[in-house]
């Protein structure tokens, strides 16, 4: 059974744009590389041809993956969601405290589906340890999460769309 893909409106647009780019630009680039490599002759020792065919396989696999995702997509309508509890699409401000040292930081996250996650940009998956733990909590809630660095306490300071 294929898993339902949960995306925000932005995530859907990004995926659709990537698919269009792969189909209209990347496919042509790879086909041209294959054509050039074929002109070199003897395919048995033609590393350019092998590399171009591998790139073609990667592009086609990504196209197929995106098409499957788009057939099973559920877009979160952020306008219909409240700011009372954390859900996919929520932007949250949390105070992260390390109980063993007492040090704390205030961090901002956006909770997104796993296909949109980009932790370096503050978008964390609803399936990650932290994302899953924050779901359904409200302002003022304190949640303890065991992360690779140890047990951390997350206090929800603000929730927005």
Helices and strands as residue ranges (DSSP letters): E 5-7, H 9-21, I 22-26, H 27-38, G 43-45, H 47-71, E 73-75, G 78-80, E 91-98, E 104-112, G 119-121, E 123-125, H 129-134, E 142-147, E 150-160
